[in-house]
Structure formats: structure tokens, C-alpha cells
Amino acid sequence: MNWKEWSGRFPRVSRAVRWIDDTPERLHGWFGRVRDAYREQGWRGVFTARRMVLGTGSVLLTAFVSAWWVTLPPALPSYAAVRGHWKASEAWMYDRNGRLIDSARVDYQARRLAWVKLDEVSPVARDVLVEAEDRRFRSHGGIDWLATAGSLRARLSGKRGRGASTLSMQVAAYLAPELSAPGSRGLIDKLRQMRAGDALDGAWSKDQILEAYLNLAGFRGEAQGIGAAALGLFGKTPAALSRDDALLLAALLPDPRAGAAKVAARACALSREQDCSRFAGAAASMLGPARSLALDPGLAPHLSARLLTQPGAKVKTTLDINIQRAAIAALKRQLQGLGGTRARDGAVVVVDNATGDVLAYVGGIGGESTAPAVDGASAYRQAGSTLKPFLYAQAIEKGYLTAASILDDSPVQLDTASGLYVPQNYDKAFKGPVSARVALAGSLNVPAVRTLLLTGVDPFRDRLWDIGYRGLVEDGQYYGYSLALGSAEVTLMEQVAAFRSFAMGGRWGPLRVLEGDGREALRRVTTPQAAWIVADMLADPNARAGTFGIDSALRLPFWAGAKTGTSKAMRDNWCIGFSDRFTVGVWVGNLEGDPMRAVSGTSGAAPVWRDLMIMLHQESPGKAPPRPSGIEERGIVFERGIEQPRREYFIAGTALTRVAVAPAAARRPRIVNPVAGSVYALDPDIPRENQRLAVSVTGEVLGHRLVLDKQDLGSAESRPLILAPRGQHRLRLVDLGGRTVDQVVFTVR
């Protein structure tokens, strides 16, 4: 409630207030009556008028005494309090060395930048603004009595005079908005402003008042303060303002909404120059399209949108501006090379292994993106083959496999609740028997599914959860065997944190983006031996040569492990890799989910990964991590030329020196086709007798027979063709003694 509303509750006070407001007009009228009385009656008339004046004098005295407390100004804060409560509309983000990386606007009520100190404003701008607004600022005590007298004289004579508000009075009005509220134009309001200016001048220094004025004044639109005005209108800092800039700013102060012509005319009048033609163009340019108020390079917009939530906040991150720039440049170069018709989006994360500090965070670069605001580094995308290293690490840790164990890369059909699952390799080809080392390094799909059969889907899902993949909210059966091939959704940040665990000897910890956050202790998720062996497999260029070639983008001139991945329908392409010092993750794809075109693991994300790894290790090449205890090295030979002899690493107690293919007699007889649970549909356009189902068996089946329902199909070695009618059927494999050793159930429709 303001004083006018309060006084309205008391009729006598309200009448006194109205009477005081009308005092200038009353004085003018009284002196006029005295003059008229002298002209008409001489001194006798004057004496009568004087008695009238003296009679009203008591009323005046009472009114002015009342005005003393009616015009008491509101309490004003101290300079320190004003500075302490100042909140910019922006927030700023800095790198680990205090260099500005990005900023974001948080408060949309007004556009304010950081508080500008007086010595951060150019001297000429300070002088021009003081001269325009309050030229006796340094000499008066908050009230310019000369200007006040001049304004009163002009008002009594009916002329329009210059305003008498001083900088002190204006600052007081900024600090106590009720002093300048709409309708506050009466005498009492003016007296309150004057008393407030006087009080402020007694409590603050002149420099403090001027500094506050420059920060609180509104210049144009929503720009408050000389910092926002200088950047928004001229694209400069306050320290770079010229005399002409200051004249134009001063011309805006009386009416911030004035047009260019009016502002130019005011600036010319303030300059006291004859030729002011330059101000017309300058004013038009100044009041043209708004300029950005950001002085930052805008290097991490996605991260700043997440971290900058409080106005005036200055957030220090773990980022390194040089690495951030390099990551942006590498990703931009690759996406431009691919072209928007092949892939539009990408993201990069770089982490310091020792600390877990994120050194670069690129959520996207815009370009031809159709979803530039989406943060690619934190968006959930299908993982593809990038989860395979954790599967093999679990199998090796449990003793189910070694790096030299042979896995069969051949067609397989798996019965699932939703039907047959038939995994295939990326190139649609199969390589037959391969070692686990080659299967992982070459990213073969069928061996990965066979490995998942060893570990179990649920234990593997739980292992992924332990390594920080928080998108796996369902149980293992929900994902099924496709989990080995990366059907789950993950983020790039999760990927980098998980792969970092290989460089840290099987220990995992969350990544750190804010400099002030404490570092959490690493916890064990994989044994050091299994983590070291898998890291060695991922860093083996010879093991991956069969799939990626001898000289792919994954091969570096120093030690580094890497894994690529491509999701279903070519929607996501990953490359995550690590050295002893850094882990780098790159994702390339389309954020809207449409497939990429002609982009593979080594042509999409891998070139970006390679460029960054080489840049990060310019001065110190990556080194292989020291071998932990509990690992044995052996020379190993593969029979039948499965693979070339080599040195291999084993967890103690699991070492091999010779690997051979088991003879058929050593394999359990079983039916491999048809697969249990299969459903086959007859084609009505093909003659019935031409639609037969081939039966396949493996293992030593000498003397075994096949029985379909109750019909004996003959020897299992004959691989018969089944002509089965519609309905459900049971196919059994029986030995010489009539004992069923394997059976499957399938349906024909």
C-alpha cells in the first residue's frame, strides 16, 4: 500500500495532502490577489490581502509540518546490499581453467548482464552520460537546487523547463519503485524523491551512485544497464564505448522507445555540434535488429542448457576449452564430409581416465540437423555391438571362455517366446570356427549370441546395470538374446563411463562434469584380469583385420582399444575407445531416428574418434596398461589352420597351448533343423509335394534314427526331407536302444 492509498483512509490527512499538492497553484493565486488589491484599493487593499495571506499562513505552516512526515522517503538499501542482491538474467559456464565456454539466458523479465564496475565503463561514456543527465552531479548533495529553482520558475511562467531529477534521485527511484510509480507526479511525490536522493547521497559515495545508475538504468526495450545496452545496441563491451555511442545512449534515456530520427536529433543536441549527419545512420543501425548479448564462444549449448538454471550463476565445469574446440571441429568435419543425406547428427564425449572428468561434451553441432536442440550425448539410442566387450569380459571372468576359445560362427536359429531368433553378421557372411579374440575384435554377431548362451541373459543384463547402463530397466528376458547385439538403449555418457572401466582395471565410477562435485570412489565391476584381457583384445589390430582390414580408422600409432557398433536399420553408429589416459566416445546418426545411408562403423564415428585420440596423445603416446597378477602368457597353436599361432593371455589356471576342433564323435547328437517352436506356412501356389522340410542333425549319429510323430523316417545320417501335413508335429532323434536323445516340436500351417 503506497502513502496515497494509506492517506485515503483518513479524510483530514487526505484533504491536507490534496491541499499540499495544489500549493504552487495556490501561491500563484494569492500573489495575484495581492497585486489586484493594490491596483484597486492601494495599500488598504494590500493590508486586507495581507491579513488574508497571514490567515492562510497558519494553514501553510500546518501543511508543511504535516508534509515533513508525509514526504518521508522509504528506507533505501546499502550499496553492498544492492551489489549482493544483483542477479543477471544470464548464467555463465566456464572450463576447468576459468575460460568462458557458454552462457544462457535464465530470467526473461529483463535483460541484465553481470554487474559492471565503474572502471569497466569507458571514461568518455561516463562523462557524456553524467553531462546529459546531471551535470552538477559531483557538486550537489543529492538535490540540484539550481535546477529545481529553474524548473519551478519555468512552471510558474508556463514554460517547459528541464527536469531537475538528479542521478541520486533516479537511483533512489530504481531502488524504491514506489517513488516513480504511475501517478507519482505531485508535489509530495517530488519532495519524497528529493529527500530520498538527499539520503542516498549522504549514505553512498558519488562513484557508487554513478555505478549503480549505469547498471540500473533502462536504455532500450528489455535491456537494463549499460552492459546489456552496450552489447545489445552496439555489440561492444562498456569499456569500448565511444563518445558517439555514449551520446546515442544518453539520447535514449528520456524515452527508450523513441524512433531513430528522434534519438539522432537528441544526440546531436547533446553533442552541440553543427554537422550531426552521422547520428542518423548510427541511430538507425543501433535500433536495427537486436544483437546477441553473448560474448561467449557458444561451445557447449546442450550442456549449458542443462547446467545453467539460476540467473547470475557462474558454473565451473571440468571441460577443457581446447579439447572442446577440437571435438567440435572433428565432428563438424566428419558430418560435412558425410553430407546431410547420409547422416545429420553426432555427439562426442572425452574423459580423463584417472579422474573421470569430462574434458569435452558435444551434444551436437547443428549443421544440417533437423533436431539441433536435442542433446545427442545424453539421448538414449540403441547400443549395437558396443555391449559385446562386457559380455566377453563376464564369460572370461566366469571361466566359461578364454581369449583362445573357439566359437562357431555359423547360422543358428534360437527358439524364443516371440518366435525364432536368427542372428546374422553385419556382412551377412559367416567365418566358421573363430577364437573369442577374433570374434570380439571383428564384432561377429553369432559368436556373441553363443557366448550369451553361456553367461545367461539375466546375469549379463545385471552386469550391464552394474556398469552404469541405467536405461536397462527391464529384466533379461525382456531383451532376450538380442541383448548380445545391443538391442538395449544407452547414452553416450554411459558408454564412455563403461569403457573407461577397462582402462581402470575393471573399476567403474560416475563421470564428473562440475568442478565442485566430489569424485566418487571407483567400485569393482570386473576382475582386473578379465578387464585387462578384453582391453588387449580390443587393442589388437590383427584380430580385427578380418572384418575391418589392416589399416582401418581404428588402428593408431600407439596402444588404444576401441569398439564400434551399428544399431538396427543403420540408425546409430558408435565408436568408443580408450588409451591409458583418455576415453573417447563418438556417436553419429540421425536424432529423429531415420536410418543413415551408406555409413558403417569405420566410416561414421571412427574417423572422429581417431582424430581426437591422435590430438590428445600428440605429446605422450598411449601405452598398454601393466599386466595384473594372475595372468599367464602362452604360445598357442590352432589345428586345421583355424587361426595363426600366436602368444595368448589367460587367467591363471585356464591356459591352453593347443586348440583343436572336437571330432564329431565328441559332440552330443542333436537336431538343429527344424528348430523347436518353429512355425512353417505352406504356400498355396506351390504343389504340396514340392514343399518339404529339410532335417539337419549334428554330432555322432551313427545308428540313430529319426521319428516324426509315430512315423520312422529312417537313419539320421540320411538327412531326410519331411512332407508333413498341417498341424503340430514332434520330431525325435532316437539311439539304437530306442531312447530319445533329442526332440523338437514344430507346426505346419
Secondary structure, DSSP 8 states (H G I E B T S, - for coil): --HHHHHTTSHHHHHHHHHHHTHHHHHHHHHHHHHHHHHHHTHHHHHHHHHHHHHHHHHHHHHHHHHHHHT-------HHHHHHH---SEEEEE-TTS-EEEEEE---SSB--S---GGGS-HHHHHHHHHHH-TTTTTSSS--HHHHHHHHHHHHTT--------HHHHHHHHHSGGGG-TT--SHHHHHHHHHHHHHHHHHS-HHHHHHHHHHH-EEETTEEHHHHHIIIIISS-GGG--HHHHHHHHHHTT-TT--HHHHHHHHHHHHT-S--HHHHHHHHHHTSS------S----HHHHHHH--STT-EEEBS--HHHHHHHHHHHHHHHHHH-TTT--EEEEEEEETTT-BEEEEE----TT-S-TTS-TTTS-EE-GGGGHHHHHHHHHHHTS--TT-EEEES---EEETTEEE----TTS---EEEEHHHHHHTT-HHHHHHHHHHH-HHHHHHHHHHTT-TT--S-HHHHGGGGGGT-SEE-HHHHHHHHHHHHTTTEE---B-BTTS-----EESS-HHHHHHHHHHHT-HHHHHHHH-TT-TT--SS--EEEEEE-GGG-EEEEEEE-SSEEEEEEEE-TT----SS--TTTTTHHHHHHHHHHHTSSS--------TTEEEEEEEEGGGSS--EEEEEETT---SEE----GGGS--EEEES-TT-EE---TTS-GGG--EE-EEES--TT-EEEETTEEEEEGGG--EE---SEEEEEEEE-TTS-EEEEEEEEE-
